[in-house]
């Protein structure tokens, strides 16, 4: 565990799965779509984003951002994935992502690629591990300095990743609003469908089980936040 006086952050480093399948025009849309998804997440989770997302195209459609509210890292990651999946690209956008928790050893800068620290190293290690394994069913990793947290979290993420593999775009749309805490009726109004259909989408996606996994991940990450503090709830959507 990190010393209580240390400033802990979470770094999300990700790369788009199968980006070479997209045409030149679709890749431009992919870039805009991911930027819009992260901008939306910044609005939904105010003060949670420490350093905005930046791309490193030379590394293969890779992106990175820094999260200051560590317990919200997987909520934000799931939300961004949901927004990206519903962005209209064919095939829908999917990406691997590794969350590294640790220290920030440089001052805050405009791009996360200009920053450094153990959180960045750990996020990179997790992404490289997934690349080495070449597993089609692993999308998410967590790396910290606490094996007693990493090991159970990895087991939960393994099952969560498996659930996400089969989600359709309509299911991702329902998950997007569920991660913000909307009721079935509120989601139905957003999507312009009957609330019974929202329930069907969420049940088909295994949301009741996924929701438990997210709550566990939020609690596990809360142990790594340094000074305990109240986690801010996401903003209600307009």
C-alpha positions as CSV (number, residue, x, y, z in Angstrom):
1,X,0.0,0.0,0.0
2,X,1.1,3.6,-0.7
3,X,2.2,5.8,2.2
4,X,-0.7,8.0,3.4
5,X,1.2,11.2,2.5
6,X,1.7,10.1,-1.1
7,X,-0.4,11.6,-3.9
8,X,-2.1,8.6,-5.6
9,X,-3.6,8.7,-9.1
10,X,-4.9,6.3,-11.6
11,X,-3.7,6.2,-15.2
12,X,-5.8,4.6,-17.9
13,X,-3.7,3.6,-20.9
14,X,-5.6,2.0,-23.8
15,X,-5.5,0.9,-27.4
16,X,-8.2,0.4,-30.0
17,X,-8.8,-3.2,-30.9
18,X,-8.6,-3.9,-34.7
19,X,-8.1,-0.3,-35.6
20,X,-6.5,-1.3,-39.0
21,X,-10.0,-2.6,-40.1
22,X,-11.2,1.0,-40.4
23,X,-10.9,3.1,-43.5
24,X,-9.1,6.4,-43.5
25,X,-12.3,8.3,-43.1
26,X,-13.5,5.9,-40.4
27,X,-10.3,6.3,-38.5
28,X,-10.8,10.1,-38.5
29,X,-14.3,9.5,-37.0
30,X,-12.7,7.1,-34.5
31,X,-10.4,9.8,-33.3
32,X,-13.3,12.3,-32.9
33,X,-15.5,9.7,-31.3
34,X,-13.0,8.8,-28.6
35,X,-12.3,12.4,-27.8
36,X,-16.0,13.1,-27.6
37,X,-16.5,10.1,-25.3
38,X,-13.8,11.3,-22.9
39,X,-15.1,14.8,-23.0
40,X,-18.6,13.5,-22.1
41,X,-17.0,11.5,-19.2
42,X,-15.3,14.7,-18.0
43,X,-18.7,16.4,-17.9
44,X,-20.4,13.4,-16.2
45,X,-17.7,12.9,-13.6
46,X,-16.6,16.5,-12.7
47,X,-13.2,16.8,-10.9
48,X,-12.5,13.1,-11.5
49,X,-10.3,13.7,-14.5
50,X,-6.8,14.9,-13.6
51,X,-5.3,15.2,-17.1
52,X,-7.3,14.9,-20.2
53,X,-7.0,12.1,-22.7
54,X,-4.3,12.4,-25.3
55,X,-3.5,10.1,-28.3
56,X,-0.2,8.6,-29.4
57,X,-1.0,7.5,-32.9
58,X,2.5,6.3,-33.6
59,X,2.0,3.6,-30.9
60,X,-1.1,2.2,-32.7
61,X,-4.2,4.3,-31.9
62,X,-3.2,4.4,-28.2
63,X,-4.6,6.9,-25.7
64,X,-4.0,7.8,-22.1
65,X,-5.6,9.9,-19.4
66,X,-5.1,10.5,-15.7
67,X,-7.9,10.0,-13.0
68,X,-7.7,11.8,-9.7
69,X,-10.8,10.0,-8.2
70,X,-9.3,6.5,-8.2
71,X,-12.5,4.7,-7.1
72,X,-14.2,6.0,-10.2
73,X,-11.7,4.7,-12.7
74,X,-13.7,1.6,-13.8
75,X,-16.9,3.6,-13.9
76,X,-15.3,6.1,-16.2
77,X,-13.7,3.4,-18.3
78,X,-17.1,1.6,-18.7
79,X,-18.9,4.8,-19.5
80,X,-16.3,5.7,-22.2
81,X,-16.6,2.2,-23.7
82,X,-20.3,2.5,-23.8
83,X,-20.3,5.9,-25.5
84,X,-17.7,4.7,-28.0
85,X,-19.6,1.5,-28.8
86,X,-22.7,3.5,-29.6
87,X,-20.9,6.0,-31.8
88,X,-22.0,4.6,-35.1
89,X,-18.8,3.0,-36.4
90,X,-18.9,-0.5,-38.0
91,X,-17.6,-2.6,-36.4
92,X,-18.4,-0.8,-33.1
93,X,-15.4,0.7,-31.3
94,X,-13.7,-1.6,-28.7
95,X,-10.5,-1.1,-26.8
96,X,-8.2,-2.7,-24.3
97,X,-7.3,-0.6,-21.3
98,X,-5.0,-1.0,-18.3
99,X,-5.5,1.0,-15.1
100,X,-2.3,1.7,-13.2
101,X,-2.5,3.1,-9.7
102,X,0.5,4.8,-8.1
103,X,2.3,8.1,-7.8
104,X,2.6,11.1,-10.1
105,X,6.2,12.2,-10.1
106,X,5.9,15.2,-12.5
107,X,3.8,18.3,-12.3
108,X,0.4,18.3,-14.0
109,X,0.8,19.1,-17.8
110,X,-1.4,19.4,-20.8
111,X,-0.8,15.8,-22.0
112,X,-0.4,12.7,-19.9
113,X,2.4,11.6,-22.2
114,X,4.4,14.5,-20.7
115,X,3.9,13.1,-17.2
116,X,5.6,10.3,-15.4
117,X,5.4,8.2,-12.2
118,X,4.7,4.6,-11.0
119,X,1.0,4.8,-12.1
120,X,2.1,5.3,-15.7
121,X,4.6,2.4,-15.5
122,X,2.0,0.1,-14.1
123,X,-0.6,1.0,-16.7
124,X,1.9,0.3,-19.4
125,X,2.8,-3.0,-17.9
126,X,-0.8,-4.1,-17.8
127,X,-1.4,-3.2,-21.4
128,X,1.8,-5.0,-22.5
129,X,0.7,-8.1,-20.6
130,X,-2.6,-8.2,-22.5
131,X,-0.7,-7.8,-25.8
132,X,1.6,-10.7,-24.9
133,X,-1.3,-13.0,-23.9
134,X,-3.2,-12.1,-27.1
135,X,-6.4,-13.2,-25.4
136,X,-9.5,-12.1,-27.2
137,X,-11.5,-12.1,-24.0
138,X,-9.3,-9.8,-21.9
139,X,-9.9,-6.2,-22.3
140,X,-9.0,-4.8,-18.8
141,X,-6.1,-5.0,-16.3
142,X,-5.3,-3.3,-13.0
143,X,-1.8,-2.9,-11.7
144,X,-1.0,-1.5,-8.3
145,X,1.7,-2.2,-5.6
146,X,-0.8,-4.4,-3.7
147,X,-1.0,-8.1,-4.9
148,X,-3.7,-8.7,-2.3
149,X,-5.9,-6.2,-4.3
150,X,-4.6,-7.0,-7.8
151,X,-5.3,-10.7,-7.7
152,X,-9.0,-10.6,-6.7
153,X,-9.6,-7.6,-8.9
154,X,-8.1,-9.5,-11.9
155,X,-10.5,-12.4,-11.3
156,X,-13.5,-10.0,-11.3
157,X,-12.2,-8.2,-14.4
158,X,-11.8,-11.5,-16.2
159,X,-15.5,-12.2,-15.7
160,X,-16.5,-8.6,-16.4
161,X,-14.5,-8.6,-19.7
162,X,-16.2,-11.9,-20.7
163,X,-19.7,-10.3,-20.2
164,X,-18.7,-7.2,-22.2
165,X,-17.6,-9.3,-25.2
166,X,-21.2,-10.2,-26.2
167,X,-22.9,-6.8,-25.6
168,X,-24.7,-5.4,-28.5
169,X,-24.9,-1.7,-29.3
170,X,-28.4,-1.4,-27.8
171,X,-27.1,-3.1,-24.6
172,X,-24.1,-0.8,-24.4
173,X,-26.5,2.2,-24.7
174,X,-28.6,0.9,-21.7
175,X,-25.4,0.3,-19.7
176,X,-24.1,3.8,-20.5
177,X,-27.0,5.4,-18.6
178,X,-27.1,2.7,-15.9
179,X,-23.5,3.4,-14.9
180,X,-24.7,6.9,-14.1
181,X,-27.4,5.6,-11.9
182,X,-30.5,6.3,-14.0
183,X,-33.7,4.3,-13.4
184,X,-35.1,2.1,-16.1
185,X,-37.8,4.6,-16.8
186,X,-35.3,7.4,-17.1
187,X,-33.2,5.3,-19.5
188,X,-36.3,4.5,-21.5
189,X,-37.0,8.2,-21.9
190,X,-33.4,8.8,-23.0
191,X,-33.5,6.0,-25.6
192,X,-37.1,6.5,-26.7
193,X,-38.2,3.0,-25.9
194,X,-40.5,1.2,-23.4
195,X,-38.9,0.7,-19.9
196,X,-39.7,-3.0,-20.3
197,X,-37.3,-3.0,-23.2
198,X,-34.6,-1.4,-21.1
199,X,-35.0,-4.1,-18.6
200,X,-34.7,-6.8,-21.3
201,X,-31.5,-5.2,-22.7
202,X,-29.9,-5.0,-19.2
203,X,-30.9,-8.5,-18.3
204,X,-29.5,-9.8,-21.6
205,X,-26.2,-8.0,-20.9
206,X,-26.0,-9.5,-17.4
207,X,-26.1,-6.0,-15.9
208,X,-27.3,-7.2,-12.4
209,X,-24.1,-9.2,-12.2
210,X,-21.9,-6.6,-13.8
211,X,-23.2,-4.0,-11.4
212,X,-22.0,-6.0,-8.5
213,X,-18.6,-6.3,-10.1
214,X,-18.4,-2.5,-10.6
215,X,-19.3,-1.9,-7.0
216,X,-16.5,-4.3,-5.9
217,X,-14.0,-2.6,-8.1
218,X,-15.0,0.8,-6.8
219,X,-14.5,-0.5,-3.2
220,X,-11.1,-2.1,-4.0
221,X,-9.8,1.0,-5.7
222,X,-11.0,3.1,-2.7
223,X,-8.4,1.3,-0.6
224,X,-5.7,2.8,-2.8
225,X,-6.8,6.4,-2.7
226,X,-4.4,7.6,0.0
227,X,-6.4,9.9,2.2
228,X,-10.0,8.6,2.3
229,X,-12.6,10.9,1.0
230,X,-16.2,10.9,-0.3
231,X,-16.4,9.7,-3.9
232,X,-18.4,12.3,-5.9
233,X,-21.5,11.0,-7.7
234,X,-21.7,11.6,-11.5
235,X,-23.8,14.4,-12.7
236,X,-27.4,13.6,-13.7
237,X,-27.6,13.8,-17.5
238,X,-29.4,16.6,-19.2
